[in-house]
Amino acid sequence: MFESISEEYIIGGAFIASLLISLFSIPSIVKVAELKNLFDEPGDRTVHTKSIPTLGGLAIFSGLTVSSLFFSDITEIPELKFIIAGIIILFFIGIKDDILLIAPFTKLLGQILVTFIIVFFTDLQITHLHGFFGITEIPQYISLPLTVFVFLVIINGFNLIDGIDGLSAGIGVVVAGTLGMWFYLTKEYQYAILSASVAGALFGFLRYNVFSKKNKIFMGDTGSLILGLIISVLIIKFNEKNIVHNFDYAKYGAPAISIAILIIPLYDTLRVMFIRFFQRKPIFKPDKQHIHHVFIQLGLSHKQAVLILVLINILFCAAAMYMHNLIGIRRLLLVFLLAAMIIFYIPELIKRIKNK
């Protein structure tokens, strides 16, 4: 269909189509939410002070799926049908949770089902550790559970950081944009299209989530689960593509780079889990101990906190792409983890001093 059109225009078209679908659908979604009284009410674990619709994931789902299906060449990315199938399953799980609420364990089972569909019916599996601790290729009985684990960590990471306006979507744009540019440079055009589709849908959502008062909306679990799934797919493809380095823009130490690219959701999730564990609180019970809550408790506005965290994530992405061939994978990972610990300890330290 697009044989005579250059890849740049197709990728740009995917971005614009997804952006427009998201932009034009949200006002209608907000109107329906108001008519049916589908809101997220303020509470002890929330930072908003008035009722807000939580169905922004509908717009993200629509923009992403329509754009990626329309602009992708299914013969070059046959796994797309299984990815879309997984997105649809998470869409229904998320919608039910946003409207009626479902048990965390039920939601986790749905994520596991989606992950198994993708892992068993596509080649999107982690088959190589890139020399981490001297390990290269790994057998399938390790590859399969490791891939499932990575999917679950990333999906829930994006779900957990979706606590203030624009954070999960902003980080999603940074990650999808970084990987999308790399896929374009390495001529993995179908994954560049997928990256552009999710980035466009998120930009459209951010317009209302962050900058609108009349049609303000949250992405809800529908949006965060779908976003986490797509980012997982892009990350695993990035790691598998970099097993060999016989092409331009190849990256050494892909697992360490992946952690750096996802530093905000991964580090914050790990940090919160440790805090809840040592305080003997339920691991998956929402609270206000995320790093973005710390920034807000210091007196920053939502937009300021999000801007700082997004800029930090951009710096980690840039550093990861530049430093990949300077030091080994273990040292690279250690540098990123130590940098994250220092950077995110500073607001915690300021908060303690301020409280004293």
Secondary structure, 3 states (H helix, E strand, C coil): CCCCCCHHHHHHHHHHHHHHHHHHHHHHHHHHHHHHCCEECCCCCCCCCCCEECCHHHHHHHHHHHHHHHHCCCCCCCCHHHHHHHHHHHHHHHHHHHHCCCCHHHHHHHHHHHHHHHHHHCCCCCCEEEEECCEEECCHHHHHHHHHHHHHHHHHHHHHCCCCCCHHHHHHHHHHHHHHHHHHHCCCHHHHHHHHHHHHHHHHHHHHHHHCCCCCCCCHHHHHHHHHHHHHHHHHHHHHHCCCCCCCCCCCCHHHHHHHHCHHHHHHHHHHHHHHHHCCCCCCCCCCCCHHHHHHHCCCCHHHHHHHHHHHHHHHHHHHHHHCCCCCHHHHHHHHHHHHHHHHHHHHHHHHHHHC
